[in-house]
């Protein structure tokens, strides 16, 4: 995997909205935070448009993202927010300039499409972390971890063990993101390769039976068979009660991987939640699940 250059004071970072719309005050707050880090912020031409559920129409979103990709002075692209829309534009983006001059692509949720496509086709690391919409509200643990990743500081995480976790130690490339998005990419040019990898998954707002179906989809597609390890992040805002399906979201996942022997941890602080720690996707990491869970980059 290729690591883009880490940022330094004076570098340019772009904020673009390739999916959902964002409020102007959110962009303003994000700009202030990034400028406090010594970065020069450029904002996409159409970031304040509004086109139904999208930030702008497909063509404008493509043009904004392409402009940021092609500008060699821009060292990182921070997505404004997730939502929906990247699937409509991913095949229209030209990554040839990006491959010659890699830069950090930052985001989560719907941005999983960009992570997966870039890993599958270009072998360049990306950052799964908070977006512009969260730079004014996420706790310092999330914001600081993004800054650390962008400026090349080492990321190491340690947190408490969940009862469902399976102990063990694994080393492998970190891949993954939003569960529904990962499932939607199976069979496409953006499909992830999980063999020998450490898979991270997270989700928001999905009914339990849908989570069960998606886990079976991953299993039937062979995405769970040859993992080095599994990291389960936040599964938040589940609309139905555990009693209606008979299992919690984490129990559904545990059942899907119970025939394997790789380490599994639950409740990693990343995903659609306030404590959303930064992950460097495509980076080889060490996962240790013992009395505590440790993730070393």
Secondary structure by P-SEA (a helix, b strand, c coil): ccccccccccbbbbbbbccccccaaaaaaaaaaaaaabbbbbbccccccccccccccaaaaaaaaaaaaacccccbbbbcccccccccccccccccccccbbbbbbbcccaaaaaaaaaaccbbbbbbcccccccccccaaaaaaaaaaaaccbbbbbbbbcccccccccbbbbbbccaaaaaaaccccccccccccbbbbbbccccaaaaaaaaaaaaaacccccccccccccccccccccccccccaaaaaaaaacccccbbbcccccccccbbbbbbccbbbbbbbccbbbbcc
